[in-house]
Every structure is written in structure tokens, then in C-alpha cells.
Amino acid sequence: MTGLDALPPGASVRGRADGFSDYLVGPAARRRELTDRFIETFEAWGYGFMATPLIEPLDTIAAGVGGAQQSELFRFMDSDGALLALVGERTVSVARVVATQLHDGPFPLRLCYAGSVLRNQTLNAGRRRESLQAGCELVGASGLAADAECIALAAAALERGGVEHIQVDVGHADFIPGLLESAGLDAPAREEVLAALARRDLVAVESALEGTDAADAERRLLLTFPTLRGGREILDSAGGGLRGERAHRALQELAQLWDLLDAHAITDRVHLDLGAVRDWDYYTGPTFEVFSVDSGFALGTGGRYDTLLSRFGTPHPATGFVLHVDRCHDSIVRREGVHDAPVALQVSWEHGSHADALGLARDLRNRGVACGCDLVAGGDGDVTVSPSGARWSHDGRDERGTIDAALKAFAAEIE
């Protein structure tokens, strides 16, 4: 169990569950503000905010995610015996909504969301079982302009949220599988190489390629895939000698995508990563991850997933991304430190002045000043109301005057 360090002597040992976090006053407010800034950015780009449940039928989730993700679901049974699960990601929920309630469009649909996701995963490497995510889905657009928009929007949202020094790694889900296809590997051999690539086990990759008719170009790229990173120039060097159409098409799409990202003025933050290892059964085109120098984990992930909607009976192309709010918050804290709890103005009062003090507190709140009012007389707040008026400190000076003068003094500080 965790969360026990602050327990006083003799207190009952009731900590929180492993893999879950408490956010105290200050950090919780900063985390909420960060989420709000993400959503504000999404909406400024024309994405409509929507909300979906934390719980979905198990068969709904199973239609959209692979076996590995299904194994990490928190599952349970409702009172009717139906199998349910807590959502481990929200794109599937958006796909369900599009298929059942928004199938008539108008397309393209620009949708955004924020909410918790839960995964029953092994506790290591700083993993959380509950995390907060915010994301966008662009449904019904097949062109690369849609992929470029999502990448640019993710970068804009992170910068609006105060995440600095970001880097976007862009890859393509067809490039590595295309290399294997053009190398002439049969299905079992392709699966073996893909698994080795996912483990970044170059020895296993080389072993799997032995005895195949893989051409020198494909073999060279597969054995150097961790180094296939850089700017637009790596596309020309990677394409030399390739035989397969699928891998060539992936490189051509990345070249076009780079030009679109240049039009969005973000290529100074973009690296092409031809060796990106993502979920090849889910993604169907360009993919990306966003990193910061302040975090060892990806702050955002996304890509094209043109087959997901068809599993729900609505065959529309789609692309999108998710930002990991808690990781972004961690990144900001590493750079700026923990944010202090916001301090509210405190209104005190003398006997016979409780109603006037409550009135002053109410007027201050209406002016946008956060404040509380003492529950008993005789306190020493920022402003004290008495039968003769009010006294307060302002700009290092002790002042006295009417209640209205006190109201104007404190309200002026936020105007």
C-alpha cells in the first residue's frame, strides 16, 4: 500500500491502492488548468468537446483494441450479468459514438475529449494505473492534411499548456511492414522480425533474416532501424534500392506530410523516425509521438487508424491523438517545481458585523476575488469588518475606510 507517510502515530493503516495518485490543493488545480488549456486549444481549432462513460461493455472495447490491451482492462459484471470494463483509452468510445449517433455526419467530424483511463498493468517504470488524457479525433478525412493538422494541433496544445522544448517524432505504420513484405518473408518470419523489432533486439532480427532472399537494401534498413531518424533528407537515403511498393509509398507520404507540416511552421520541432515501432495492427498510416526534454516518457501519441470505424459498421477513415495530462504535468513540475496552493482572501468580522462581512465576501467573489469568510468573530483576516466600517492591509499599508472602499481596493488588484 502507499500514501501512508503522513499518517499520525496510532492512526489506522488505510492507504491508497498501488498505481493510483492523490493530487493535493495546488497540484490538482494546476493539473485541471492544464487540461482546460488543452481543451481550449482543441476548441479554438474547431473541435467539439464531447464526453463518454468511464465504463463500456467488454465486447465494445474488444472490437477496437488488441489482445494485449484487453488483458490490462479492469473487468467486472453488472447486476444483469453483462461483462463490463473500465476504459483503458477513449478512441474506441468515440468510434462507438460516431457509429451509433453521428453516422450521418457531417464529415469530417472534429471531436475532442478529456477524461480518466484505467489499466490493470504491472507496476514498474513509473506506470500509473489511472491517468488523465485529453485528445482529438478527426473522422472522415483520408488526406495527409488531416494527419498534419493533428500533429500541429498536438504541438500547439502542449505549448499552450506550458510544456516547453517539445519534439515530435513522426513515422509511418507501413514502412517496416513494407520492408518485410518486399524482403519476401513469409507470415511466420514477418511476425518473428516484428516481435524482435518491438524488443529492439537486432541479434534476433539478423537471425530471422538469415536464409531469406531479403535484398541488401531491406536488410540494411532493418538492421539499422534504430538510427533511421532525422529530417526530410533521410527519406531519399532510405528509399535507395528498395523494391517494395508499400515501403516506397510510405516514404512518399512522409515526404508530402513533411511539406504540410512545414506549412504549419512546426518542422523545427519534427524528426522523422522510420524505425518507429508502434501497433502495426491498429495504425494504418502516419504515426507520431511527442517528447520533451523534461520527460522520459512520450507526452502524446497519435496516428491514422482507418480500419477502426469499420469494426463498428461505419467505414470512415480517421486520425487522431491523445495527450497524457499527468505526464505533461510531471514535465512542468520538473522544470518549475510544485505549484503552491492558491491563497484565498480571508474576511474577518467583529461582533455585530457578520452579515456585512458575508456581504463583502459575496461582492468580492462577484468581482472575481476568491475569498472566504470567518465562521466566528474575532479573527485576523486580510480585511476585518466592524460596525464602524473596515480595516485592511494594502500594498504594505494598513488602511481603514468604508466596506465599499475595501471592496474597491481588493477588486482593483485583479482588474
N, C-alpha and C positions, 0 to 999 in steps of 0.2 A: 504494500500500500504506500501511497505518497501523500504529501500535504500535511505531515504531522509535525513538522519542525516547530511550529508556533504554538503547539498545544501547551497549556499551563500544567504544572505538576498536579497529578491526580485526576486529570481530565480523561474522559472516556476516549479510547482509541478508535476513532471513526474517521478515517482518511478518505480521499477520493480514489476512484479506480485508476489503475495504471493506464497511461496513454491519453489521459484527459487533463485539461488545464483549467485553472481558475484565473480570471483576469480581474484584478482589483481596480478600484477607482483610479483613474489616471490612464493606465494602460488600456483598460476597457473602453474608455472614451476615445483614446487615440485610434484604437482598432475600429471602432464604429465610424469615426471620422474618415478613416482610410477607405472603408467600404463605401461610404457616401460619396467620396470623391471619385471612386471608380464608376459608380452608377451614374453620377452627374456627367462624367466624360462620355459614357456609353450613350446616354440620352442626348447629349449635345451632337453626337454623330448620327442621330436618327433612330436609335434602337429603343424599342418599347420595353419597359420593365414588366416582368411577369413573375408569378410565384407558383411553385409546385410543392406538393407534400413531401415531407421527410420520409414517408413510408410509401412503398409501391408494392403491388403484387409481385411475387417472386418470378412468375413467368414473364411479366413485363420487363423486368430488369434482365432476365436471362436471354431475352430476344435481342438485347442490344450490347451485351458485354460478353467477353470470353470466359472460359472456364477458370482462369487464374483469378480474375476479378470476382467471379461468383464465389470462389472459395473464401474470399475475405469479407463476405457480407454478414452482417448481424441478422439472423433469421429468427422468425417466431411464427406462431399460429394464432389467428384471431379466434373469437368465440364461436365462429361458424365453421372452424376447421380449415380456413383458407391459409395458405402459406404466404407470408408477407416478409419484407426485408426493409431495413433502413438503407436509404440510398447511399452508394459509395461514390457517385458522381451524378450530375444533373442533366447531362446532354440527353440521356435516354428519356428522362421525364419530359424534356422539351419536345423530343421526337414524338412521344405519345400524344402530347397536346396538339402538335401540328397535324398528326394523322387523324385525330378524333374530333378536333374542334376548329382547326384552322386550315383544313384541307382544301378549301376553296380560295385560299389566299387573301388578298392579292400578293403575288410573288414578285420580287423576292421579299421574304419576311425578315425583318431585322428585330431580333429578340434578345433581351438581356435579363440577368437574374443574379441573385446573391442568396446564399444560404449555407447551412452546415451540411457536411457529408461525413459518414462514419464508415470506418473499415476495421474489421477484426483482424488486424495484421500483427506480425511479430514485432515485438518492441525492441528495436535496435536502430542505431544510426540516427537517433533523434526523431523517429517517426511518431506521429500523432495518430490516435485512433479517431479523434474528432477534429475536423478542421473546417475553417470558413473559406468558401470560394465565391468568386464573382466572375461571371463570364458572359460571352455573347455567342449567338448562333445566327448565321446568315444563310437562310434556307431558300433554295430555288434559283441560285445563281451558279452557273457552271464555269464561268470565265475566271482567268487568273486575276482579274481586277478585284474580285471578291476576296481572294486569298491575300492580296496586297493590302486591301482595306483592313482586314482583321489583324494582320501583323502591325500595321501602322497604328491602329486603334489600341492594341495591347500596349505598345510602347508609349502612346500618348497618355493612357490611363495611369501607367506606372509613374510617369514623370509628374502628372497632375497630383498623384498621391504622395509625392516626395521621395520616391525611390530614385536614387542617383546612380550614374555610371552604369547604365544597363547595356547589355549586349544581346543581340538576337541571333541565334543560330538557326539557319534555315536549311532544310534538307528536302528530300523527296522520297516518298514511300515506295516508288517504283524503281529507284536506281539500283540498290543492292539486289533485290529480287530479279531485276532485269539482267544484271551481270551473271547471276547464277543460271538464268534461263538461256542466255546466249552462250554460256560455257558448256551447255549440253548435259548438265547434271540431271539425273532422274529425280523423282519426287523425294525418295528417302534421303538421297545425298543432299538435296537442297535444304531439307529440314535439318540435317546434321550441321551443315555450314551455317545456316541462320541461327541455330542454337549456339554454336561456337562464337559467332559474331556478337550475339547478345551478351555472352560471357566475356567478350573481348579476349578470347583465347586463340591467339594467332597460330600456336602449335597445332591445335585441333583443326583450324581452318586449313593449314597446309597439309595435314594428314588426310583430310577429307577430299582435297583436290588431287591427291596422288592417284594416278591411274585413270584420270578423266582426260577428255580432249579439250580441256579449257585452254583457250588461246593465251598467248603471253600477256596481252593487254588486260584481259579479265583477271588472270592470275595475279598480275602486278597490282591491280587496284584492290582486289580482295585481301591481299596480304599487307597492304599499306593503308587500309581503310581508316585507321585512327588519325592519319595525317592528312586526309583529304579535306582540308579546311583552308579557307582564305576568301579572297574577293572574287570578282567575276572572272578573273584570269584563270582560275583553276578549272573552269568548265571546258576551255579549249584543250588544256593538257590532259584532262580526264577522258575526253572524247576520242583522243587519237588511237586508232586501231581497233576500236570497239566494233563488234559485228552485229550485236542485237539491236533491233528497232526500239524495244521497250526502254532500254537504258539510254539510248540516244534521245528518245522523246522526253525522258525525264530531264536530261541536261538542257534541251531546248526550252522546256517550260521554266526551268530555273533561270535561264538567260532572260526570258521575257519577264519573269517575276522580278528579277533584279532591276530591270528598266522601270517597272511600275513602282517599285519601292524607291527608286531614285526620284521619281516624280513626286512621291510623298516626302521627299527630303529626309530620309532616315538611313540611307546606305552607309553613313558614317558609323552607325551602330550595328550593322549587319555583317555576319560572317556566313558564308556558305559552308555547310557541313555535309559532304557527300557520304560520310561514313556514319551518319546519324542512325542509331538503332532504335526504332520505335515499333509500335504494334502494327506489323505488316498486314494482319488480318482485318484491321479496323480502318487504318488510313489508306486513302486511295490516290493521293497527290501530294502537293507541298505540305510540309510539316514544319513546326518551329518550336523552339524553347527560348525563354528569356532568362538571362542571368544578371547578377550584379556582383561587383567586387566585394560587397558586404555579405554575401551569402554563398554557401557551398552547394545549395540546392537550387533547382530551377524555380523561378518565381512565377512562371507562367508557361503553359504548354498549349499547343493547338495544331490544327491542320484540317485537311479536307477529308471528309468521310461520306462519299457519295452513295454508299450502299446501305447505310443505317436506316434511312427512312423507308426503303423498300421492305424492310423486315416488318414494318408496321402497316404495309399496304399502301404507302404513299411514296412512290419512287421519285423523290426530288433530290437533286444534288445539294450538298451543304458543306459549309466550312465554319469553323468557329474556334474558340479558345477559352481557357479558364485561367484566372489569376488566383494564386494561393495567398489569400489575405494574411494568414498567420505568418507565413514565411516572409512576406513583404514587411509586415510589422517587425519581425525579428531583425530584418536587414536595417530598418530605420533605427531601431533601438541600439544596434551595434555601433552605428555611426553617431547618433545624437544622445544616447543614453535614455533611461526610462523617463517618460513624461510624468511630471508631478500632477497630483490630483488637482483639478480646478478648485479655486477657493471662492466660495460664495460670500457676498457681503452679509454681515450679521447685524440685525436691527435689535437693539435692546430697548427697554422701557421702564419707566418708573411707575409706581402705584397710581392708578387713575388714568393711565395713558395707553392701556393695552389696545383699545380699539383704534386709536390714532396710529400706533405702531403697526398694526396689521394693515391699516390703510396705506401707510407709507411703503410697506413691503409690497403690497399689491400694485401700487403705482410704479414702483421701481421695476417689477417684473414686466409690467406692460410696456416699459421703455426698453426692455431687453437686458436688464441688470439681474443676474442671478443673485438671489438673496434669501435668507431665512430669518425668521423672527423668533426671539427667545420665547420659551414656554412659560417662564416665570419672571417676575420683576427683579430688578437689581443687577442685571448682567452688565458686562463691559464690552459691548459690541463696537462695530465700526461707527455706528450712529446710535445715539440714545435719545428717545422721545420722552419728554416730560410735559407736565401740564402747561409749562411756560413756552414750549417750543421744542427745539432740538439742538444737540451739540454733536460735533463730529470732527474728525481729522481729515484734512485735505491738503495734498501737496506739502506734507510735513508741518502744517499749521493747524492748531486747534481753533475751531470756529464754532460760533453759536448763531442761531437765527431761527427763522420760521421752519416749519416742516416742509413747506414748499421750496424754500431755499436749499434745504438739504437734498430734496429730490432733484433739483436742477443741477446741483454740484456733482452728484454721483452719476446722473444720467448723461452729463456732458462728457464724462470720461470715455464713453463708448461711441459717441457720435463722431 
